Amino acid sequence: MANRLAAVIALIPVFWTLTQGADVTESEVSSLAGVSVKLTCAIGQGCPDVHSMRWYKNEERVFVLSPRANISRAENSLVSRAVLDFKKGASDAYLVIDKVELRDEGLYKCDITYIAITDRCNAVNYINFTTLVKPENITVYDGDVIIPEGKYDRVFTEDDDVTLTCIGGRGKPVPSVQWWKDGVLYNANTAIEERDESGVGTGTNRLKFQVTRADLNVKYECRVYHPALDNYISSSTQLEVNVRPNRLVLSGVEHHVVQGTTVLLKCEVFGARPPANVKWFNATMLLAPEQNSTRLNEGDGTYNTSSTLVFTATRYENEATITCEATNEVAASRREVPLREMIKLEVLYPPLVWVVPDNITVNESTDVLMFCSYESNPSSILDVKWFKDDVEIEKDPDSSAVMTDHTLLIKNSTRDDMGAYSCSLTNEVGTSMSNSTTRVSVHYKPEVNVTMDPQSPIVEEVVTNVTLSCNVMAGNPPDLVKVRWFFNGGLIEELPNCTNETLCVDDPSKLLLMNIDRQMHGNYTCMGKNEAGWGVMAEPSELVIYYPPSQVSLTYHPQRVVKRGSVTLVCAVKEIGRPSNTTFRWTRGSHTVMDVTTANWTIDPVTLETESNFTCTALNLGVKVNQLPFIFVSMHLRRLLNAPHVLRCGHDFAEHQHQLSRRVQPYLLDKMVEGKREHLRLAQRESEVLGRKPHDSSGHAYERFPIDTFDVELEYDSLAQRLLGPNAGQRQLYLFFHWQLSRWRS
């Protein structure tokens, strides 16, 4: 239909469009079912009178008008539901249909016959009448679930596949359904129409998409358009969407930090819903943050999380990689790699210093080289100092210690160079002392001396063995591995003298002289060897061996002794022994002559009392003394009326022998008693045994203990001790009692 003009009038029962030609007029009219509608038949102005008017729906006549015959009636499907509104001379006639039914839809034709022929008026009108059914509702589905108007309770996750279906209610024609996103038509949709035979049906639009961050706080709106609607009807929903964090920013250190300062690193995570979990790592070690905070981003409903890491910088953090990781439930559920930012720290710190090697052992005159090793940032060293035993080594061009960069060279080392060496280094941050030392041990040959045990002089008749020791006075190491022994300048032994060194346990520094005799008297010396080599020979030590004089002969002259004359007794010794300071003991009869100790004794004047038996004895310090420490003497006492207050056991010099013998006979002891008992037994006062006292006024050294008065016979065992050493000269041991013997009980 050419030159068609369409007009749609919403919410009123009649819609029409009119295009007028010479003979034919076409129009479009639509109306809701159930209401009245007017279909217009245009006649025109100044036309002849209408002879008749006939209305057809499709091929069926539904109304006829004949003014002259006075006929105006509805026919067929419009019987009783249609009237014609026509007035003579009017430019239009109207077919009014009451309670429009869906079947009333069709192409209506108004056929006009005039009483006179004219080409200025419409003879035929075509009206395309459409019946309408207005859709009353709209339904939105998520799958099979109806989405209510407003916010949907379901939580979607980023990357979820979503299908939203919008169905417009039954209408005629089928309603048009569209999806809009935040007020913008969403073109990527699928529209479906379903209708029955009457043309009534539903419109469906299915929206398929993958949830993204762009769906945050977005309103999805389904709009239903229909000719019967004054405006569209709609239903909108806002999806609850969880998304992974989309950005991470790590800040806090721009260049470097200095050891000991506080470092604050900040990790900010943006665009996460739900909020992101933040973790800190030093390499792979999990760190604990100082604090975490989260705030809502009102723009799209996501959360921004801020985490702070605070620590004190040390050298251990230099070149450390600090990592901030962020993830949330969305990324974790998809096993995605967390967002990650790393920062590599540069920490400036003073040198960490140590000396290498740990220990150095060299022989004298060998060069010693050691290094002051370090780790520092910055690595540039401003100053180096070396120390020996904590005392700084001064830089001296004449010194054997040469310091170059971080090394110390000791040329031609000596024993004075032994010690603990350390160093200190300085960089722009500070100064540090080495945490270790190098122990320098300089081996040098031993210097030795000789000692004896027992000490010289030795009494031949008393001492059987002597141990010589080669003692290290100076040397490193101090242990001798070999020793050469010399007697009067000649080598006598090199120790150890073993066939198998692994089984050799002899101490080479000890030389045992066995069965000492006077032939061993002389100078002994040694030479020691350690790991540095053989040392110099020690100064000789003399082993002096005392032995007594040989047999004596006694002569006198003149051979004829005359009263009032003089006589000289000569005590001749074939060998005076050692030491040579021989003294002589003279006896006349049984009496010792105390004031004569020389080899010659001149008696002047001679008297008759001079006639006697004379004896001379040559004595020196080589006279044998008792070798055992104890002498036992047993005695049997009868009970006493008055017991002695003191029982004394002592010793005195030999020249007092006879004088004391007369006083205390028969208790003089000049040899060891062969008893075996080892304790002094007192029957009643055992706790008061042997309290040592000093010499008394007579020169006796003694031990004393009190004796009670006894009513029964007791046996006493007295233990006489040799109180003086073996080198004190000739001595006699004796036991005597100081009491009155006049009062005995019978």
C-alpha positions in Angstrom: 0.0 0.0 0.0 1.7 3.1 -1.3 1.9 6.3 0.5 0.9 4.7 3.8 0.9 6.9 6.8 0.9 4.9 10.1 -0.3 6.3 13.3 -0.4 4.5 16.6 -2.4 5.9 19.5 -1.6 4.1 22.8 -4.1 3.6 25.6 -7.1 4.6 23.5 -9.3 2.2 21.6 -8.7 3.6 18.1 -5.5 4.0 16.0 -5.7 5.2 12.4 -3.6 6.4 9.5 -5.1 8.2 6.5 -3.7 8.6 3.1 -6.1 10.2 0.6 -6.0 9.7 -3.1 -8.4 10.4 -5.8 -10.5 7.3 -5.5 -8.9 5.0 -2.8 -7.9 5.8 0.7 -5.8 3.4 2.9 -5.4 3.5 6.7 -4.1 1.4 9.6 -6.1 1.0 12.7 -5.4 -1.1 15.8 -7.3 -1.6 18.9 -7.2 -3.6 22.1 -9.5 -6.5 22.3 -12.6 -6.0 24.4 -13.0 -2.3 23.7 -14.8 -0.3 21.1 -13.1 1.0 18.0 -14.0 3.3 15.1 -13.0 2.5 11.6 -13.1 5.7 9.5 -14.3 5.8 6.0 -13.2 9.1 4.4 -15.7 10.7 2.1 -14.2 14.1 1.4 -15.5 17.7 1.3 -18.1 18.8 -1.2 -18.9 15.3 -2.5 -22.3 14.3 -3.8 -24.7 12.5 -1.5 -23.9 8.9 -0.7 -26.1 6.5 -2.4 -24.9 3.5 -0.5 -22.0 2.3 1.7 -20.8 -1.3 2.1 -18.2 -2.6 4.7 -16.2 -5.7 4.1 -13.8 -7.6 6.3 -11.6 -9.5 4.0 -14.2 -11.0 1.6 -17.1 -10.9 4.1 -19.6 -8.1 4.1 -20.1 -7.0 7.6 -22.2 -3.8 7.2 -24.4 -2.2 4.7 -25.8 1.4 4.5 -28.5 2.8 2.1 -29.8 6.2 3.2 -32.6 6.2 0.6 -33.7 2.8 1.5 -33.2 3.6 5.1 -31.0 0.5 5.6 -28.2 0.5 8.2 -27.3 -3.0 9.5 -24.4 -5.1 10.7 -24.0 -8.5 9.1 -22.2 -11.7 9.7 -19.4 -11.5 12.3 -20.4 -8.0 13.3 -24.1 -8.6 13.8 -25.2 -6.9 17.0 -21.7 -5.5 17.7 -21.4 -2.8 15.0 -23.1 0.5 14.1 -22.4 3.1 11.4 -22.0 6.6 12.5 -22.9 8.6 9.3 -24.5 12.0 8.8 -25.5 13.4 5.5 -23.1 15.9 4.1 -20.3 14.7 6.6 -16.9 14.2 5.3 -16.4 10.9 7.2 -18.4 7.9 8.2 -17.4 5.7 11.1 -18.0 1.9 11.6 -18.1 1.5 15.4 -17.3 -2.0 16.6 -18.2 -2.8 20.2 -16.2 -5.2 22.3 -13.6 -5.9 19.7 -12.7 -9.5 19.4 -9.5 -11.0 18.1 -11.4 -12.4 15.1 -12.3 -8.8 14.2 -8.8 -8.3 12.9 -8.6 -8.1 9.1 -8.5 -5.8 6.1 -11.7 -3.7 6.1 -13.0 -2.1 2.9 -15.5 0.8 2.8 -17.1 0.9 -0.7 -19.0 4.2 -1.4 -21.5 4.8 -4.2 -22.5 8.4 -4.8 -25.7 9.6 -6.5 -23.6 11.4 -9.0 -20.3 10.5 -10.7 -17.3 12.4 -9.3 -13.6 12.0 -9.4 -12.9 14.2 -6.5 -14.2 12.0 -3.7 -13.1 8.7 -2.3 -14.9 5.7 -3.6 -13.0 3.0 -1.7 -11.4 3.1 1.8 -9.1 0.3 2.9 -8.5 0.0 6.7 -6.0 -2.6 8.0 -7.4 -3.3 11.4 -5.2 -5.0 13.9 -6.5 -6.3 17.2 -4.1 -6.0 20.1 -3.5 -7.9 23.4 -1.4 -6.0 25.9 1.2 -8.0 27.8 0.6 -7.6 31.5 3.9 -9.0 33.0 7.6 -9.7 32.6 9.6 -12.5 34.0 13.4 -12.8 34.3 15.1 -16.2 34.8 18.6 -17.3 35.8 18.4 -20.8 34.4 15.2 -22.1 36.0 15.3 -19.6 38.9 13.2 -16.5 38.7 15.1 -13.4 39.5 13.2 -10.9 41.6 13.1 -7.3 40.8 16.1 -5.6 42.3 19.2 -7.2 43.7 19.7 -10.9 43.1 20.8 -13.0 46.1 23.0 -15.3 44.1 26.8 -14.5 44.2 28.5 -14.8 40.9 32.2 -15.3 40.5 34.3 -13.6 37.9 34.5 -15.8 34.7 31.2 -17.6 35.6 29.0 -18.3 32.6 25.6 -16.7 33.1 22.3 -17.0 31.1 19.6 -14.5 31.8 16.2 -15.1 30.2 13.5 -12.5 30.0 10.0 -13.4 28.9 7.4 -10.8 28.0 3.8 -11.8 29.0 1.3 -13.0 26.3 0.4 -10.2 23.9 -0.7 -9.5 20.4 1.3 -8.9 18.5 4.1 -10.8 20.3 5.8 -8.3 22.5 9.4 -7.1 21.7 11.9 -8.0 24.4 15.2 -6.3 24.8 18.2 -6.4 27.3 19.8 -3.2 28.4 23.0 -2.8 30.4 23.2 0.3 32.5 20.8 2.1 30.1 22.6 0.9 26.9 21.0 -1.6 24.6 22.8 -4.9 24.8 22.9 -6.2 21.3 24.5 -9.6 21.9 21.2 -11.3 22.7 18.9 -13.9 21.2 15.2 -13.0 20.6 12.5 -15.7 20.3 8.8 -15.3 19.5 6.1 -17.9 20.2 2.4 -17.4 19.2 -0.8 -19.4 18.9 -3.2 -19.4 16.0 -4.8 -16.2 17.1 -1.5 -14.5 16.9 -1.2 -14.1 20.7 2.2 -15.1 22.0 5.2 -14.4 24.2 8.5 -12.7 23.4 11.7 -14.1 24.9 15.2 -12.7 24.9 18.0 -14.9 26.2 21.2 -13.2 27.3 24.4 -15.3 27.6 27.6 -13.8 28.8 30.7 -14.5 31.0 30.8 -12.5 34.3 33.7 -10.0 34.3 34.8 -7.1 36.4 32.7 -5.0 34.1 29.6 -6.5 35.8 30.3 -5.0 39.2 27.5 -2.7 40.3 25.9 -3.0 36.8 22.1 -3.0 36.4 20.8 -5.5 33.8 17.3 -4.4 32.6 14.9 -6.3 30.5 12.4 -4.1 28.6 9.2 -5.3 26.9 7.8 -3.1 24.1 4.3 -3.4 22.7 2.0 -1.3 20.5 -0.6 -1.4 23.2 1.7 0.0 25.8 2.0 3.6 26.4 5.7 2.9 27.4 7.8 -0.2 27.9 7.6 -2.3 30.9 10.8 -3.5 32.5 12.5 -5.6 35.2 16.0 -4.9 36.4 18.5 -6.8 38.5 22.0 -6.1 39.8 24.3 -9.1 40.0 26.4 -9.8 43.1 29.8 -10.5 41.6 33.0 -11.6 43.3 36.3 -10.8 41.5 39.9 -11.4 41.9 42.3 -8.6 42.8 43.4 -6.8 39.7 46.3 -4.7 40.9 49.1 -4.8 43.5 51.5 -1.9 44.4 54.6 -2.4 46.6 56.3 0.7 47.9 58.5 1.9 50.7 62.2 1.7 49.7 63.5 3.7 46.7 67.3 3.2 46.9 69.0 1.7 49.9 68.8 1.5 53.7 71.5 1.4 56.4 71.8 -1.4 58.9 70.0 -0.6 62.1 67.4 1.6 60.5 63.7 0.8 60.5 62.3 -0.3 57.1 58.6 0.2 56.3 57.2 -1.5 53.3 53.6 -1.0 52.1 51.7 -3.4 49.9 48.4 -2.2 48.5 46.0 -4.5 46.7 43.1 -3.1 44.7 39.8 -4.3 43.2 39.2 -7.5 45.1 35.8 -8.8 46.2 35.9 -10.3 48.7 38.9 -8.5 50.2 42.3 -9.9 49.4 44.5 -11.8 51.7 48.1 -10.4 51.8 51.2 -12.4 52.7 54.8 -11.3 53.0 57.8 -13.4 52.2 61.6 -13.1 52.6 62.5 -15.5 49.8 60.4 -18.4 50.8 60.1 -17.6 54.5 56.7 -16.3 55.6 56.9 -13.0 57.5 54.4 -11.4 59.9 53.1 -8.0 58.8 52.8 -5.1 61.2 49.2 -4.4 60.3 46.5 -4.9 57.7 43.6 -2.6 56.8 40.8 -2.9 54.3 38.4 -0.3 52.9 35.5 -0.5 50.5 35.8 1.1 47.1 32.3 2.7 46.7 32.7 3.0 43.0 32.4 -0.6 42.1 31.9 -2.4 45.5 35.4 -3.9 45.5 37.9 -3.7 48.4 41.3 -2.2 48.6 43.6 -3.8 51.2 46.8 -2.2 52.6 49.4 -4.2 54.5 52.5 -2.8 56.2 55.7 -4.7 57.0 58.1 -3.1 59.5 61.5 -4.5 60.4 65.0 -3.4 61.4 67.5 -3.7 58.5 70.5 -6.0 59.0 73.1 -7.3 56.7 71.1 -10.4 56.3 68.5 -8.4 54.4 71.0 -7.1 51.9 70.1 -8.4 48.5 67.1 -10.1 50.1 64.0 -10.3 47.9 60.9 -9.2 49.9 57.7 -10.4 48.2 54.1 -9.3 48.7 51.5 -11.8 47.5 47.8 -11.2 47.3 44.9 -13.5 46.5 41.3 -14.0 47.5 38.7 -16.7 47.2 38.1 -16.2 43.5 41.7 -16.7 42.5 42.2 -19.5 45.0 39.2 -21.4 43.8 40.6 -21.3 40.3 44.1 -22.2 41.6 45.5 -19.1 40.0 48.9 -17.7 40.8 48.6 -14.9 43.3 49.3 -11.3 42.4 52.9 -10.8 43.3 55.3 -7.8 43.6 58.9 -8.1 44.7 61.5 -5.6 45.9 65.2 -6.3 46.2 66.7 -4.6 49.3 70.1 -3.0 49.4 71.3 -2.7 53.0 74.5 -0.8 53.7 76.4 -2.3 56.6 79.8 -2.1 58.2 82.3 -4.9 57.2 81.8 -8.4 58.6 85.4 -9.4 59.1 87.3 -12.6 59.7 90.9 -13.6 59.4 92.1 -16.5 57.4 93.6 -19.0 57.8 92.5 -19.9 61.3 95.9 -21.2 62.4 99.4 -20.9 60.9 102.4 -23.1 62.0 105.8 -22.3 60.5 109.4 -22.7 61.4 111.5 -19.7 62.3 112.7 -17.6 59.3 109.6 -18.6 57.3 107.4 -15.9 55.9 103.8 -15.8 57.2 100.9 -14.5 55.1 97.4 -13.9 56.4 94.3 -12.3 55.0 91.7 -9.9 56.4 88.6 -11.3 54.7 85.4 -9.4 54.8 81.9 -9.0 53.5 80.4 -5.5 53.4 78.2 -3.1 51.6 79.5 -0.9 50.2 82.5 -3.1 49.4 84.9 -0.2 49.2 87.2 -0.3 52.3 88.5 3.0 53.6 90.9 1.8 56.4 92.6 -1.5 57.5 94.3 -2.1 60.8 96.1 -5.2 62.1 96.5 -6.3 65.7 98.7 -8.8 67.5 97.3 -9.9 70.9 94.9 -6.9 70.7 97.7 -4.4 70.3 97.7 -2.5 67.0 100.7 -3.2 64.7 102.2 0.1 63.7 103.0 0.7 60.1 106.8 0.8 60.1 108.8 0.5 56.8 111.6 -1.2 58.8 109.4 -3.7 60.4 109.1 -7.3 59.3 105.3 -6.9 59.2 104.3 -5.7 55.8 100.6 -4.6 55.4 99.2 -4.4 51.9 95.6 -3.9 51.1 93.9 -6.6 53.2 97.0 -8.8 53.8 99.6 -9.0 56.5 103.0 -10.5 55.5 105.5 -11.3 58.3 108.9 -11.8 56.8 111.5 -14.1 58.3 109.2 -14.9 61.2 110.7 -15.3 64.7 109.5 -16.7 68.0 108.5 -13.1 68.9 105.9 -13.2 66.1 103.8 -15.8 67.8 100.4 -14.7 69.0 96.8 -14.1 68.0 96.4 -11.8 65.0 93.2 -9.9 64.2 92.2 -7.0 62.0 89.6 -4.2 61.6 88.1 -2.7 58.5 86.3 0.5 57.9 83.8 1.5 55.2 81.5 4.5 54.9 79.0 2.9 57.3 81.4 2.0 60.2 84.3 0.0 61.6 84.2 -3.7 62.5 86.7 -5.9 64.3 87.3 -9.4 63.0 85.2 -12.0 64.7 88.1 -14.5 64.6 91.8 -14.6 65.0 94.7 -16.3 63.3 96.9 -18.1 65.8 100.5 -18.0 64.6 102.8 -20.6 66.0 106.4 -20.3 65.1 108.4 -23.5 65.7 111.9 -23.0 67.0 114.6 -25.4 68.3 114.5 -26.2 71.9 116.7 -24.8 74.7 117.1 -27.3 77.5 118.6 -27.9 80.9 119.3 -31.0 82.9 117.9 -31.8 86.4 118.3 -34.8 88.6 116.1 -36.7 91.0 117.2 -37.1 93.6 119.3 -34.1 93.5 123.1 -34.2 93.6 125.0 -35.0 95.7 124.1 -38.6 96.0 125.2 -41.1 98.7 126.5 -44.2 97.0 125.5 -46.5 99.7 121.9 -45.1 100.0 120.6 -44.2 96.5 120.5 -46.9 93.9 118.9 -45.1 90.9 119.0 -41.5 89.6 116.6 -40.0 87.0 118.0 -37.3 84.7 115.5 -35.0 83.0 116.1 -33.0 79.9 113.8 -30.0 80.5 112.7 -27.6 77.8 113.4 -24.0 78.9 112.3 -22.5 75.5 111.1 -24.1 72.3 108.0 -24.5 70.2 106.5 -27.0 70.3 107.7 -27.7 73.8 107.5 -31.5 73.4 110.8 -33.3 72.6 110.6 -36.0 70.0 114.3 -37.1 70.5 117.0 -36.5 73.1 120.7 -37.2 73.0 122.4 -37.8 76.3 126.1 -37.0 77.0 128.4 -37.9 79.8 131.6 -35.9 80.2 131.1 -34.7 76.6 130.6 -38.2 75.0 127.3 -39.4 73.6 125.9 -42.2 75.7 122.3 -42.6 74.5 119.8 -41.3 72.0 116.2 -41.7 73.0 113.7 -43.0 72.2 115.4 -46.3 71.3 112.6 -48.2 69.8 112.3 -50.6 66.9 108.6 -49.8 66.3 107.8 -46.1 66.6 104.0 -46.8 66.8 104.6 -48.9 69.9 107.2 -46.6 71.5 106.0 -45.0 74.6 109.3 -44.1 76.3 109.7 -40.5 77.3 112.9 -39.4 75.6 113.4 -36.6 78.0 114.1 -39.0 80.9 117.3 -41.0 81.4 117.4 -43.5 84.2 120.9 -44.2 85.8 120.6 -47.5 87.6 122.9 -49.0 90.3 124.6 -45.8 91.0 128.3 -46.0 91.9 131.2 -43.7 92.2 132.2 -44.3 88.6 129.1 -42.4 87.4 130.3 -39.2 89.0 130.7 -36.6 86.3 129.0 -34.0 84.0 125.8 -34.9 82.3 124.1 -32.9 79.5 121.5 -33.3 76.8 120.4 -32.0 73.4 116.7 -32.0 72.5 114.9 -32.2 69.2 111.4 -31.0 68.5 109.5 -30.5 65.2 111.8 -27.5 64.4 115.0 -29.6 64.7 117.9 -30.2 67.1 118.5 -27.5 69.6 121.8 -26.6 71.3 123.4 -28.7 74.0 122.4 -27.9 77.6 124.9 -26.6 80.2 126.4 -29.6 81.9 125.1 -30.7 85.3 127.4 -32.5 87.7 126.3 -35.6 89.3 128.2 -35.8 92.6 128.3 -39.2 94.2 129.4 -39.4 97.9 131.2 -42.5 99.1 133.0 -43.2 102.4 136.7 -43.2 103.0 138.6 -46.4 102.5 140.1 -48.6 105.4 142.3 -46.6 107.8 145.5 -47.4 109.6 146.5 -46.1 113.0 150.1 -45.3 114.0 151.7 -43.2 116.6 155.1 -41.7 117.2 157.4 -41.6 118.9 157.2 -45.3 119.4 158.5 -44.9 123.0 156.1 -42.8 125.0 157.4 -41.0 128.0 155.5 -39.5 130.9 155.3 -35.7 130.5 156.3 -36.1 126.9 154.0 -36.0 123.9 152.7 -38.6 121.5 151.0 -38.1 118.1 148.5 -40.5 116.9 148.1 -40.6 113.1 145.0 -42.0 111.5 145.9 -42.6 107.8 143.3 -43.1 105.0 144.2 -44.8 101.7 141.4 -42.9 99.9 139.6 -40.1 101.6 136.3 -40.7 99.7 133.9 -38.0 98.6 133.4 -35.4 99.8 137.0 -34.8 100.9 136.0 -33.0 104.1 136.7 -36.2 106.1 136.4 -36.0 109.9 137.8 -38.5 112.3 136.3 -40.0 115.4 138.7 -40.9 118.2 137.9 -43.2 121.1 139.9 -44.0 124.1 138.8 -47.2 125.7 135.1 -47.0 125.5 134.9 -43.3 125.6 134.6 -41.0 122.6 136.9 -38.1 122.5 134.7 -35.3 121.5 137.2 -32.5 121.0 139.5 -34.2 118.5 138.2 -34.6 114.9 141.5 -34.4 112.9 143.6 -37.2 111.4 146.4 -36.4 113.9 145.9 -36.3 117.6 148.8 -35.1 119.8 148.6 -35.8 123.5 150.8 -33.5 125.4 151.6 -34.1 128.2 151.5 -37.9 128.5 150.3 -39.2 131.8 149.8 -42.7 133.2 146.1 -42.4 132.3 147.1 -42.0 128.7 147.7 -45.7 128.5 144.6 -47.2 126.8 143.2 -48.7 123.7 142.8 -46.0 121.0 140.5 -46.3 118.0 140.1 -43.9 115.0 137.3 -43.9 112.4 137.4 -41.8 109.2 133.9 -40.3 108.5 132.4 -38.1 105.7 129.0 -37.5 104.2 129.3 -40.6 102.2 128.7 -42.8 105.2 125.8 -45.1 104.7 122.7 -44.1 106.6 119.6 -46.1 107.4 117.7 -46.6 104.2 114.3 -47.6 105.6 112.1 -44.9 107.1 111.1 -46.8 110.2 112.8 -48.8 113.1 110.7 -50.9 115.4 111.7 -51.5 119.0 109.7 -53.6 121.4 109.9 -53.6 125.1 108.1 -55.4 128.0 107.4 -53.3 131.1 106.2 -54.3 134.4 103.5 -52.2 136.0 104.8 -49.2 137.8 104.0 -47.4 140.9 104.7 -44.2 139.2 104.6 -44.3 135.4 106.8 -41.9 133.4 105.2 -38.7 132.3 106.9 -38.8 128.9 108.0 -41.6 126.6 110.4 -40.1 124.0 111.5 -41.5 120.8 114.2 -39.4 119.1 117.6 -39.2 117.3 120.8 -37.3 117.7 124.2 -36.9 116.0 126.7 -39.8 116.2 129.3 -37.9 118.2 127.0 -38.0 121.2 126.6 -41.8 121.0 128.7 -43.0 123.9 127.6 -40.2 126.2 124.0 -41.0 125.5 124.7 -44.7 125.6 125.9 -44.5 129.1 122.8 -42.6 130.1 120.2 -44.7 128.3 121.8 -48.1 127.8 120.8 -50.6 126.6 118.4 -48.8 124.3 120.9 -47.4 121.7 119.8 -48.2 118.2 122.3 -48.2 115.3 120.5 -50.4 112.8 117.0 -51.2 111.6 115.0 -53.6 113.8 113.6 -56.3 111.6 110.0 -55.9 112.9 107.0 -55.7 110.6 104.4 -53.9 112.7 103.5 -50.6 111.2 101.5 -48.8 113.9 102.2 -47.5 117.4 99.6 -49.2 119.7 98.6 -47.7 123.0 96.1 -49.9 124.9 94.3 -47.0 126.6 95.1 -43.7 124.8 95.1 -44.6 121.1 93.8 -41.1 120.1 96.8 -39.4 121.5 99.4 -41.1 119.3 102.5 -39.3 118.0 102.3 -35.5 118.4 105.5 -34.1 116.8 107.4 -31.6 118.9 110.4 -29.4 118.2 114.0 -30.1 119.4 114.4 -29.8 123.1 117.3 -28.1 124.8 119.6 -31.1 124.5 119.3 -31.1 120.7 117.0 -34.1 120.5 114.3 -34.3 117.9 111.5 -36.3 119.5 107.9 -37.4 119.6 106.1 -37.6 122.8 102.8 -38.8 124.2 101.5 -39.0 127.8 101.5 -42.3 129.8 98.9 -43.0 132.4 99.6 -45.0 135.6 98.9 -48.6 134.9 97.7 -51.3 137.3 98.3 -54.1 134.9 101.2 -55.1 132.7 101.1 -53.5 129.2 103.1 -54.0 126.1 104.1 -50.9 124.1 105.3 -50.8 120.5 107.3 -47.6 119.8 107.7 -46.5 116.2 110.9 -44.6 115.8 110.9 -42.4 112.7 113.8 -41.0 110.7 113.0 -37.4 111.0 115.9 -35.9 109.0 116.6 -36.5 105.3 119.3 -38.8 103.8 121.7 -35.9 103.1 122.0 -34.6 106.6 125.1 -36.7 107.5 125.7 -39.5 109.9 123.0 -40.0 112.6 122.0 -42.6 115.1 118.5 -43.5 116.2 117.9 -44.2 119.8 115.1 -44.8 122.2 115.3 -43.8 125.8 113.0 -43.4 128.8 113.2 -40.6 131.2 111.8 -41.8 134.5 112.8 -43.0 137.9 113.2 -46.7 138.2 113.5 -46.9 141.9 109.8 -47.5 142.7 108.7 -50.9 141.4 105.8 -52.8 142.8 106.6 -56.4 143.6 
